[in-house]
């Protein structure tokens, strides 16, 4: 069977498309839950934007395997607040935001 002899299987392409759409929808659900929890916990939207520094919440604070949206939101907001406070305490005039919490103090240097 040569390179150009391969047939296109529409069923496989359809399943792949649905899987990608499902993953995108799940990421959006997790991100919305975290944003809502963050604002409910007292972070202002502009503070959240500073912490995220142009990234999506789920990119800055990845979802852990098997984590529910509510559990993710609680953990992500806790990590956001730690990042916010750490950055404010390290240098309030420095506008670098959210040096990944998992990288620790070594990333600041």
C-alpha positions in Angstrom: 0.0 0.0 0.0 1.6 3.2 -1.1 1.3 6.7 0.4 -1.5 7.8 -1.9 -3.4 4.5 -1.6 -4.6 5.3 1.9 -8.3 5.9 2.2 -9.9 8.6 4.3 -12.0 7.3 7.2 -14.6 9.9 7.9 -15.7 8.1 11.1 -12.3 8.4 12.6 -12.0 12.1 11.6 -15.5 12.7 13.2 -14.5 11.1 16.5 -11.3 13.1 16.6 -13.1 16.3 16.0 -15.6 15.6 18.8 -12.8 14.7 21.1 -11.0 18.0 20.5 -14.3 19.9 20.9 -14.9 18.1 24.2 -11.4 18.9 25.5 -11.8 22.6 24.6 -15.2 22.7 26.3 -13.8 21.1 29.4 -10.9 23.6 29.6 -13.3 26.4 29.2 -15.5 25.0 32.1 -12.4 24.7 34.3 -11.3 28.2 33.4 -14.7 29.8 34.0 -15.0 28.0 37.4 -11.6 29.3 38.5 -12.3 32.9 37.3 -15.6 32.9 39.1 -14.1 31.5 42.3 -11.3 34.0 42.1 -13.6 37.0 41.8 -15.9 35.6 44.6 -12.8 35.3 46.8 -11.9 38.9 46.3 -9.5 39.1 43.4 -10.4 41.9 40.9 -10.4 41.0 37.2 -7.4 43.3 36.5 -5.5 41.5 39.3 -6.3 38.2 37.7 -5.1 39.5 34.3 -1.8 40.7 36.0 -1.3 37.3 37.6 -2.0 35.4 34.4 0.2 37.7 32.3 -1.7 37.0 29.1 -2.1 33.3 29.6 -5.3 31.3 30.2 -6.0 30.2 33.7 -5.8 26.5 32.7 -2.4 27.2 31.0 -1.0 29.1 34.0 -2.4 26.5 36.5 -2.8 23.2 34.7 -5.7 20.9 35.6 -4.6 17.8 37.4 -5.8 14.4 36.3 -9.2 13.5 37.6 -9.7 16.9 39.2 -13.3 18.2 39.2 -14.0 21.8 38.1 -14.8 22.8 41.7 -11.6 21.2 43.1 -9.6 22.8 40.3 -11.1 26.2 40.9 -10.2 26.1 44.6 -6.7 24.9 44.0 -6.0 27.3 41.1 -7.3 30.3 43.1 -5.1 29.4 46.1 -2.1 29.2 43.7 -3.2 32.5 42.1 -3.3 34.2 45.5 0.1 32.8 46.5 1.6 34.1 43.2 -0.1 37.5 43.7 1.2 37.9 47.2 4.6 36.6 46.5 5.0 39.0 43.6 3.7 41.9 45.6 6.0 41.1 48.5 9.1 40.5 46.4 9.0 43.9 44.7 5.7 45.9 44.6 7.1 48.1 41.8 8.0 45.1 39.6 5.2 44.3 37.1 6.3 40.7 36.3 3.4 38.6 37.3 2.9 35.0 38.1 6.3 33.4 37.9 4.8 29.9 37.9 4.2 28.8 41.5 5.7 25.4 40.8 9.0 27.0 39.8 9.6 28.5 43.3 11.9 31.3 44.3 14.7 30.2 42.0 12.7 31.5 39.0 12.6 35.0 40.4 16.4 35.4 40.2 
